[in-house]
Amino acid sequence: METPFKDEVEKFHVLIDRTWDQHVRGEMLSDLDLIDLQELCKSAAGRAVSGAQVIYRFLGMGAIMESTDLNRIYRDLHAASQHKLLV
């Protein structure tokens, strides 16, 4: 699971760097660039949530307590993955 996520992160950074450079040069992003960026963000978010769900199962009962940092991070990740730009 780690390798596909790393691959997704690498693709994300390559695309972000390229599109940011275009923006800085004052160039408009193409519709294809915007679609690629949106799809890559959705995919990366999905992989992050999937990975977190796998890890969460192994963390034990303490991790599910609402007062723990891990529980807050897990809930924040799920909330962020449901952002209107990703769904």
N, C-alpha and C positions, 0 to 999 in steps of 0.2 A: 504494500500500500504506500510505503514511503516514496518509492521511485516515481510512480505516476504523479504524486503530489509535487515532488521536486520538479518534474518535467513541466507540470502546469505552471508552477511558480516561475520557472525560467522563461517559458513562453510569454507569461504575463509581463515580466520585466523587459523583455525584448520589445514587445509591442508598446508598452508604456513609454519606454525611452524613445522609440521611433516617433510615436504620435506626439510626445511632448516636444521633441525637437522641431517637428513640423509646426506646432503651435507657436513656439518661441520665434520661429522664422516668419510668423504671420500667415502661414499657409492654412487653408481650410482643410479639415479632415474630410475624406470621402465618406460616402454612406457605407461603403464596404469596410473602411477602417472602424467606423462607429459600431457596425454590426459585429465585427471581429472582437472588438474590445468588450462589448456587452456579453457576447457568448463566452469569451474567455473568463470574464469575471464570474459569470454564472457557474461555469465548470469548476473554477478554483474554489469558489464558496462551497459548492456541493462536495468536493473532495475534502475540504477542511472539516465540514460537518460529519462526513462519513468517518474520517479518521478519528475525530473526537469521540464519536459514538463507540468505536471499537475500543479505544483506550479507556473510556469511562467505565466500561464493564469490568475492567480489571482493577479499578481504584478502590473498591470496597465500599462498605456502608458509610464510612466517614465522608466520602466525596459527595454523597447525595444530600447531606445536611445543608439547608439553605444558608446557614451562617458561614460556610466555608468559601474560601477564595475560588477553589476549583468549581464549585457549583455555580458561583456568579459568572465565572469565565465561560462555563459551558452554556449557561442561559444567555449570556451576551452574544456568544457565537451564533446560537440558534436565532436570536432576535435579529442580528445583523444579516444573517443569511436570508431573512424574509423581507429585506428592504425592497421597496417597489421597483428599484432599478435592477434587481436580481431575479425577480419572479416574473 
